């Protein structure tokens, strides 16, 4: 079985190539989760160059009266952009597979 360390997977995500991930959902405040989500051909949302090269749609940014910082590093989360332009957040410690390789940390 192919395995990859979480730090190596995070470094590969920062590259220009789209990737696939499988992760588990969890929302402690709503006492829900446990769903396994598979996302194919995604890029990190802040990586505009990778999204442009892969031909991802870029929707208009949402306009809200106030903006809250995501604190991705504090909460160990990342946003990925799907091919249709939507953004999905996941918790990196709930990442199960990266490009078909089992993730461990």
C-alpha positions as CSV (number, residue, x, y, z in Angstrom):
1,X,0.0,0.0,0.0
2,X,1.3,3.5,-0.9
3,X,1.5,5.8,2.1
4,X,2.5,9.5,2.3
5,X,3.2,11.6,5.4
6,X,0.8,14.5,6.0
7,X,3.6,17.1,5.6
8,X,4.6,15.7,2.3
9,X,1.0,15.7,1.1
10,X,0.6,19.4,2.2
11,X,3.8,20.3,0.3
12,X,2.5,18.6,-2.9
13,X,-0.8,20.4,-2.6
14,X,1.0,23.7,-2.9
15,X,2.3,22.8,-6.3
16,X,0.6,23.6,-9.7
17,X,-0.9,20.2,-10.3
18,X,-4.5,19.4,-9.4
19,X,-4.9,16.5,-6.9
20,X,-7.5,14.3,-5.4
21,X,-8.3,13.9,-1.7
22,X,-10.6,11.8,0.5
23,X,-11.5,13.1,4.0
24,X,-14.0,12.6,6.8
25,X,-16.4,15.3,7.8
26,X,-16.7,16.4,11.5
27,X,-18.6,19.3,13.1
28,X,-18.4,19.2,16.8
29,X,-20.6,22.2,17.4
30,X,-23.5,20.5,15.4
31,X,-22.6,17.0,16.7
32,X,-22.6,15.7,13.1
33,X,-20.1,14.3,10.6
34,X,-18.6,10.9,9.8
35,X,-19.3,11.2,6.1
36,X,-16.5,10.3,3.7
37,X,-16.0,12.9,1.0
38,X,-14.0,12.3,-2.2
39,X,-12.9,15.3,-4.2
40,X,-11.2,14.8,-7.5
41,X,-9.1,17.3,-9.5
42,X,-9.0,20.1,-7.0
43,X,-6.4,22.8,-6.1
44,X,-5.8,24.8,-3.0
45,X,-8.0,27.9,-3.2
46,X,-5.2,30.4,-2.7
47,X,-3.2,28.9,-5.5
48,X,-4.5,31.0,-8.4
49,X,-1.8,29.9,-10.9
50,X,-2.7,26.2,-10.5
51,X,-6.4,27.0,-11.0
52,X,-5.7,29.0,-14.1
53,X,-3.5,26.3,-15.6
54,X,-6.1,23.6,-15.0
55,X,-9.0,25.7,-16.5
56,X,-11.1,26.1,-13.3
57,X,-14.0,28.4,-13.3
58,X,-13.6,31.6,-11.2
59,X,-16.9,32.8,-9.8
60,X,-17.4,36.4,-8.6
61,X,-16.2,36.7,-5.0
62,X,-19.0,37.0,-2.4
63,X,-19.5,40.5,-1.1
64,X,-20.2,40.6,2.6
65,X,-20.3,43.7,4.9
66,X,-17.7,42.1,7.2
67,X,-14.9,39.7,6.7
68,X,-13.5,37.1,9.1
69,X,-10.1,35.6,8.8
70,X,-10.1,31.9,8.3
71,X,-7.1,31.1,10.5
72,X,-6.3,28.0,8.5
73,X,-3.0,27.3,10.3
74,X,-4.5,27.8,13.8
75,X,-7.4,25.4,13.1
76,X,-5.5,23.1,10.7
77,X,-7.9,23.6,7.9
78,X,-7.5,24.3,4.2
79,X,-9.8,25.4,1.4
80,X,-9.8,23.7,-2.0
81,X,-11.3,25.0,-5.2
82,X,-13.4,22.5,-7.2
83,X,-13.5,22.6,-11.0
84,X,-16.9,24.4,-11.0
85,X,-15.4,27.2,-8.9
86,X,-16.9,26.2,-5.6
87,X,-14.7,26.2,-2.5
88,X,-14.8,23.4,0.1
89,X,-13.0,23.4,3.5
90,X,-11.5,20.3,5.1
91,X,-9.5,19.6,8.3
92,X,-6.0,18.3,7.4
93,X,-6.0,15.8,10.3
94,X,-9.1,14.2,8.9
95,X,-7.4,13.7,5.5
96,X,-7.5,9.9,4.7
97,X,-6.1,9.7,1.2
98,X,-4.1,12.1,-1.1
99,X,-3.8,11.1,-4.7
100,X,-4.7,7.5,-3.8
101,X,-2.0,7.2,-1.1
102,X,-2.9,6.6,2.5
103,X,-2.1,9.7,4.7
104,X,-0.4,9.3,8.1
105,X,1.0,11.9,10.6
